[in-house]
Amino acid sequence: MIGIAEIKLTDNEIEAAIAVLKSGGLRQGPQCNAFEEEFAAHVGAKHGMTSSSGSSALHLPYMSMLEPGDEVLCPSFTFIATASMVSMAGGKPVFVDVDPDTFLIDLADAESKVTSRTKAIAPVHLFGNPCDRPAVEGFARKHDLKIVWDAAQAHGAGYDGKDVGSWDDVVCYSFYPSNNMFVGEGGMTICNDAELNAKMRLFRSHGMAGKYYHTELGLNYRMTDVEAAIGREQLKRLDDMVATRRRNADILNAGLGQIAGIKPQATTLNGQHAWHQYCILVYEKDFGCGRDVLGERLKARGVQNGVHYPRGMHQQPVYEAKFGKQTLAVTEQLAETILAIPVHHGLSADEASQVVDAIADARNR
């Protein structure tokens, strides 16, 4: 069976976690501090802040930036945390369609949705595909917006050779098990602004400026030192893991480019994709069967796959109830045709070729 993700700790990562457990220092402490410094240095930024999850990593900057009712432009084709953390901070996510090739936020559609209440934009490096940095930054400058880059799936992604983690205003990562880096649960918020970093740190730990001295209302969003110890070890092999994913993606691109009715996600021009997921669109008329049938045929051949995502955020019941039904044509088409296939760093080159062969065989059935 060829799995959709590689979730396996190395001996060094297990030993690092055990060492923390033996020390008794389980809460946020020296391992978290070291992980923050090392991760920020790795991506080329000034400040890193660990947190309990990718969602908390997003929530903290929104708590620091937004006033009630402020609007944030969010791509609809993404995981719900991109939008829900805006809502949880008192803001309003405004759903924007995405580009049909890169699956990333469509700035032309975003332009039509800017209002006097728009305060930020939340571009998502979806599946590890980096956004067009100059275009997004130019858009933000034009409308005086903050940028909260959602890099939950983009560990190791770059644009023009520069890591996406170095960008302003804020970059947010997740260490959920299926991501390029994983510690169980955990997040990292990166920025270059010392004042913003300090404010987010207050919110991360009950607004506590000193022991039992609270200057803000905050939350307990702290990471544990066990998770940070794993993260420090994984950071040492991140470049190698991403390189393997890129090799596998090259094999998939070469093979699938010859199959009618299959369209892989296009990498942003000048971007370095990190390949958290390798997603294809399946066009039934040209391929011979639809996405769901192909998925079942692949599983029968021992190739795991998944649908990321089966609906846009604007189609989620919670947001339909809040904002009513909306139509975002590209997002809706992607949701009906997209399929994720294996690309992870545990996949051998031969297995990547087997995935191509399985898709070709499924078409000829």
ZIZIGI-V649304 format. One record per residue. N is the residue number from 1. RES is the residue in three letters. D_LAST is the distance of its C-alpha to the last C-alpha in Angstrom with 1 decimal. Layout:
n=N res=RES d_last=D_LAST
n=N res=RES d_last=D_LAST
//
This chain:
n=1 res=MET d_last=20.1
n=2 res=ILE d_last=20.2
n=3 res=GLY d_last=22.4
n=4 res=ILE d_last=22.8
n=5 res=ALA d_last=26.5
n=6 res=GLU d_last=29.1
n=7 res=ILE d_last=32.1
n=8 res=LYS d_last=34.4
n=9 res=LEU d_last=38.1
n=10 res=THR d_last=39.7
n=11 res=ASP d_last=42.8
n=12 res=ASN d_last=45.0
n=13 res=GLU d_last=43.7
n=14 res=ILE d_last=44.3
n=15 res=GLU d_last=47.8
n=16 res=ALA d_last=48.7
n=17 res=ALA d_last=47.9
n=18 res=ILE d_last=49.8
n=19 res=ALA d_last=52.8
n=20 res=VAL d_last=53.0
n=21 res=LEU d_last=52.8
n=22 res=LYS d_last=55.6
n=23 res=SER d_last=57.7
n=24 res=GLY d_last=57.7
n=25 res=GLY d_last=57.1
n=26 res=LEU d_last=54.0
n=27 res=ARG d_last=54.6
n=28 res=GLN d_last=54.3
n=29 res=GLY d_last=56.5
n=30 res=PRO d_last=56.7
n=31 res=GLN d_last=53.1
n=32 res=CYS d_last=52.1
n=33 res=ASN d_last=54.8
n=34 res=ALA d_last=53.5
n=35 res=PHE d_last=49.9
n=36 res=GLU d_last=50.9
n=37 res=GLU d_last=52.9
n=38 res=GLU d_last=50.3
n=39 res=PHE d_last=47.4
n=40 res=ALA d_last=49.5
n=41 res=ALA d_last=50.6
n=42 res=HIS d_last=47.0
n=43 res=VAL d_last=45.9
n=44 res=GLY d_last=49.3
n=45 res=ALA d_last=50.7
n=46 res=LYS d_last=54.1
n=47 res=HIS d_last=53.4
n=48 res=GLY d_last=50.8
n=49 res=MET d_last=50.9
n=50 res=THR d_last=49.0
n=51 res=SER d_last=48.1
n=52 res=SER d_last=46.4
n=53 res=SER d_last=43.0
n=54 res=GLY d_last=41.2
n=55 res=SER d_last=42.3
n=56 res=SER d_last=45.9
n=57 res=ALA d_last=45.6
n=58 res=LEU d_last=44.8
n=59 res=HIS d_last=47.3
n=60 res=LEU d_last=50.3
n=61 res=PRO d_last=50.3
n=62 res=TYR d_last=49.9
n=63 res=MET d_last=52.8
n=64 res=SER d_last=54.8
n=65 res=MET d_last=54.0
n=66 res=LEU d_last=53.6
n=67 res=GLU d_last=56.1
n=68 res=PRO d_last=55.2
n=69 res=GLY d_last=53.4
n=70 res=ASP d_last=52.4
n=71 res=GLU d_last=49.1
n=72 res=VAL d_last=46.3
n=73 res=LEU d_last=43.5
n=74 res=CYS d_last=40.2
n=75 res=PRO d_last=36.6
n=76 res=SER d_last=34.8
n=77 res=PHE d_last=31.5
n=78 res=THR d_last=32.6
n=79 res=PHE d_last=33.6
n=80 res=ILE d_last=36.3
n=81 res=ALA d_last=39.0
n=82 res=THR d_last=39.4
n=83 res=ALA d_last=40.7
n=84 res=SER d_last=42.1
n=85 res=MET d_last=44.5
n=86 res=VAL d_last=46.0
n=87 res=SER d_last=46.6
n=88 res=MET d_last=48.1
n=89 res=ALA d_last=50.5
n=90 res=GLY d_last=51.7
n=91 res=GLY d_last=49.9
n=92 res=LYS d_last=47.5
n=93 res=PRO d_last=44.0
n=94 res=VAL d_last=43.2
n=95 res=PHE d_last=39.5
n=96 res=VAL d_last=38.3
n=97 res=ASP d_last=35.0
n=98 res=VAL d_last=33.1
n=99 res=ASP d_last=31.9
n=100 res=PRO d_last=28.3
n=101 res=ASP d_last=27.7
n=102 res=THR d_last=29.6
n=103 res=PHE d_last=29.5
n=104 res=LEU d_last=33.3
n=105 res=ILE d_last=36.2
n=106 res=ASP d_last=36.9
n=107 res=LEU d_last=40.6
n=108 res=ALA d_last=41.0
n=109 res=ASP d_last=40.1
n=110 res=ALA d_last=42.3
n=111 res=GLU d_last=45.1
n=112 res=SER d_last=45.1
n=113 res=LYS d_last=45.5
n=114 res=VAL d_last=48.4
n=115 res=THR d_last=51.5
n=116 res=SER d_last=54.9
n=117 res=ARG d_last=53.5
n=118 res=THR d_last=50.8
n=119 res=LYS d_last=51.7
n=120 res=ALA d_last=48.6
n=121 res=ILE d_last=45.1
n=122 res=ALA d_last=42.3
n=123 res=PRO d_last=39.7
n=124 res=VAL d_last=36.8
n=125 res=HIS d_last=35.3
n=126 res=LEU d_last=31.9
n=127 res=PHE d_last=29.6
n=128 res=GLY d_last=32.3
n=129 res=ASN d_last=32.2
n=130 res=PRO d_last=35.9
n=131 res=CYS d_last=37.4
n=132 res=ASP d_last=39.4
n=133 res=ARG d_last=42.7
n=134 res=PRO d_last=45.1
n=135 res=ALA d_last=43.6
n=136 res=VAL d_last=43.8
n=137 res=GLU d_last=47.2
n=138 res=GLY d_last=48.5
n=139 res=PHE d_last=47.3
n=140 res=ALA d_last=49.0
n=141 res=ARG d_last=52.2
n=142 res=LYS d_last=52.3
n=143 res=HIS d_last=52.2
n=144 res=ASP d_last=54.1
n=145 res=LEU d_last=51.3
n=146 res=LYS d_last=50.6
n=147 res=ILE d_last=47.2
n=148 res=VAL d_last=45.5
n=149 res=TRP d_last=42.5
n=150 res=ASP d_last=39.8
n=151 res=ALA d_last=38.6
n=152 res=ALA d_last=37.3
n=153 res=GLN d_last=34.1
n=154 res=ALA d_last=35.7
n=155 res=HIS d_last=37.6
n=156 res=GLY d_last=37.9
n=157 res=ALA d_last=36.9
n=158 res=GLY d_last=39.2
n=159 res=TYR d_last=40.2
n=160 res=ASP d_last=42.1
n=161 res=GLY d_last=42.3
n=162 res=LYS d_last=44.1
n=163 res=ASP d_last=42.8
n=164 res=VAL d_last=42.0
n=165 res=GLY d_last=44.2
n=166 res=SER d_last=47.3
n=167 res=TRP d_last=47.1
n=168 res=ASP d_last=49.6
n=169 res=ASP d_last=50.1
n=170 res=VAL d_last=48.1
n=171 res=VAL d_last=44.8
n=172 res=CYS d_last=43.3
n=173 res=TYR d_last=41.0
n=174 res=SER d_last=39.3
n=175 res=PHE d_last=39.0
n=176 res=TYR d_last=36.6
n=177 res=PRO d_last=34.6
n=178 res=SER d_last=31.3
n=179 res=ASN d_last=33.1
n=180 res=ASN d_last=33.8
n=181 res=MET d_last=37.2
n=182 res=PHE d_last=37.7
n=183 res=VAL d_last=40.7
n=184 res=GLY d_last=39.6
n=185 res=GLU d_last=41.0
n=186 res=GLY d_last=43.1
n=187 res=GLY d_last=43.6
n=188 res=MET d_last=45.5
n=189 res=THR d_last=47.3
n=190 res=ILE d_last=48.4
n=191 res=CYS d_last=51.1
n=192 res=ASN d_last=53.9
n=193 res=ASP d_last=56.4
n=194 res=ALA d_last=58.8
n=195 res=GLU d_last=60.1
n=196 res=LEU d_last=56.7
n=197 res=ASN d_last=55.7
n=198 res=ALA d_last=58.9
n=199 res=LYS d_last=58.3
n=200 res=MET d_last=54.8
n=201 res=ARG d_last=56.1
n=202 res=LEU d_last=58.6
n=203 res=PHE d_last=56.0
n=204 res=ARG d_last=53.9
n=205 res=SER d_last=56.8
n=206 res=HIS d_last=58.6
n=207 res=GLY d_last=60.4
n=208 res=MET d_last=62.7
n=209 res=ALA d_last=64.8
n=210 res=GLY d_last=66.9
n=211 res=LYS d_last=67.0
n=212 res=TYR d_last=67.2
n=213 res=TYR d_last=67.9
n=214 res=HIS d_last=65.3
n=215 res=THR d_last=65.5
n=216 res=GLU d_last=62.1
n=217 res=LEU d_last=60.0
n=218 res=GLY d_last=57.0
n=219 res=LEU d_last=54.4
n=220 res=ASN d_last=53.5
n=221 res=TYR d_last=50.6
n=222 res=ARG d_last=51.5
n=223 res=MET d_last=49.2
n=224 res=THR d_last=50.2
n=225 res=ASP d_last=51.3
n=226 res=VAL d_last=48.8
n=227 res=GLU d_last=45.9
n=228 res=ALA d_last=47.8
n=229 res=ALA d_last=48.3
n=230 res=ILE d_last=44.5
n=231 res=GLY d_last=44.0
n=232 res=ARG d_last=46.6
n=233 res=GLU d_last=44.9
n=234 res=GLN d_last=41.4
n=235 res=LEU d_last=43.0
n=236 res=LYS d_last=43.9
n=237 res=ARG d_last=40.3
n=238 res=LEU d_last=38.8
n=239 res=ASP d_last=38.8
n=240 res=ASP d_last=36.9
n=241 res=MET d_last=34.3
n=242 res=VAL d_last=33.7
n=243 res=ALA d_last=33.6
n=244 res=THR d_last=30.8
n=245 res=ARG d_last=28.9
n=246 res=ARG d_last=29.5
n=247 res=ARG d_last=28.3
n=248 res=ASN d_last=25.0
n=249 res=ALA d_last=24.7
n=250 res=ASP d_last=25.4
n=251 res=ILE d_last=22.6
n=252 res=LEU d_last=20.2
n=253 res=ASN d_last=21.8
n=254 res=ALA d_last=21.5
n=255 res=GLY d_last=17.8
n=256 res=LEU d_last=16.6
n=257 res=GLY d_last=19.0
n=258 res=GLN d_last=16.9
n=259 res=ILE d_last=13.8
n=260 res=ALA d_last=14.3
n=261 res=GLY d_last=14.5
n=262 res=ILE d_last=15.5
n=263 res=LYS d_last=19.3
n=264 res=PRO d_last=21.1
n=265 res=GLN d_last=24.6
n=266 res=ALA d_last=27.2
n=267 res=THR d_last=30.1
n=268 res=THR d_last=33.6
n=269 res=LEU d_last=35.5
n=270 res=ASN d_last=37.9
n=271 res=GLY d_last=36.3
n=272 res=GLN d_last=35.3
n=273 res=HIS d_last=32.3
n=274 res=ALA d_last=32.6
n=275 res=TRP d_last=28.9
n=276 res=HIS d_last=29.5
n=277 res=GLN d_last=26.0
n=278 res=TYR d_last=23.2
n=279 res=CYS d_last=21.8
n=280 res=ILE d_last=19.2
n=281 res=LEU d_last=18.8
n=282 res=VAL d_last=15.5
n=283 res=TYR d_last=15.9
n=284 res=GLU d_last=13.6
n=285 res=LYS d_last=14.8
n=286 res=ASP d_last=13.9
n=287 res=PHE d_last=10.9
n=288 res=GLY d_last=9.0
n=289 res=CYS d_last=9.7
n=290 res=GLY d_last=13.0
n=291 res=ARG d_last=14.6
n=292 res=ASP d_last=14.9
n=293 res=VAL d_last=11.4
n=294 res=LEU d_last=10.4
n=295 res=GLY d_last=13.5
n=296 res=GLU d_last=12.7
n=297 res=ARG d_last=9.3
n=298 res=LEU d_last=11.6
n=299 res=LYS d_last=14.3
n=300 res=ALA d_last=12.5
n=301 res=ARG d_last=12.1
n=302 res=GLY d_last=15.8
n=303 res=VAL d_last=15.9
n=304 res=GLN d_last=18.4
n=305 res=ASN d_last=18.5
n=306 res=GLY d_last=20.8
n=307 res=VAL d_last=22.0
n=308 res=HIS d_last=25.1
n=309 res=TYR d_last=26.4
n=310 res=PRO d_last=25.5
n=311 res=ARG d_last=28.6
n=312 res=GLY d_last=31.4
n=313 res=MET d_last=34.9
n=314 res=HIS d_last=36.3
n=315 res=GLN d_last=33.9
n=316 res=GLN d_last=35.1
n=317 res=PRO d_last=37.4
n=318 res=VAL d_last=40.3
n=319 res=TYR d_last=40.4
n=320 res=GLU d_last=39.7
n=321 res=ALA d_last=42.7
n=322 res=LYS d_last=44.8
n=323 res=PHE d_last=43.9
n=324 res=GLY d_last=42.3
n=325 res=LYS d_last=38.9
n=326 res=GLN d_last=38.1
n=327 res=THR d_last=35.4
n=328 res=LEU d_last=33.9
n=329 res=ALA d_last=31.1
n=330 res=VAL d_last=29.4
n=331 res=THR d_last=29.6
n=332 res=GLU d_last=28.0
n=333 res=GLN d_last=25.1
n=334 res=LEU d_last=24.5
n=335 res=ALA d_last=24.7
n=336 res=GLU d_last=21.9
n=337 res=THR d_last=19.4
n=338 res=ILE d_last=20.4
n=339 res=LEU d_last=18.7
n=340 res=ALA d_last=20.5
n=341 res=ILE d_last=19.0
n=342 res=PRO d_last=21.1
n=343 res=VAL d_last=23.8
n=344 res=HIS d_last=26.8
n=345 res=HIS d_last=29.6
n=346 res=GLY d_last=28.6
n=347 res=LEU d_last=25.3
n=348 res=SER d_last=25.7
n=349 res=ALA d_last=24.6
n=350 res=ASP d_last=22.3
n=351 res=GLU d_last=20.7
n=352 res=ALA d_last=20.3
n=353 res=SER d_last=18.4
n=354 res=GLN d_last=16.2
n=355 res=VAL d_last=15.4
n=356 res=VAL d_last=14.5
n=357 res=ASP d_last=12.2
n=358 res=ALA d_last=10.5
n=359 res=ILE d_last=10.1
n=360 res=ALA d_last=8.9
n=361 res=ASP d_last=6.2
n=362 res=ALA d_last=5.3
n=363 res=ARG d_last=5.6
n=364 res=ASN d_last=3.8
n=365 res=ARG d_last=0.0
//
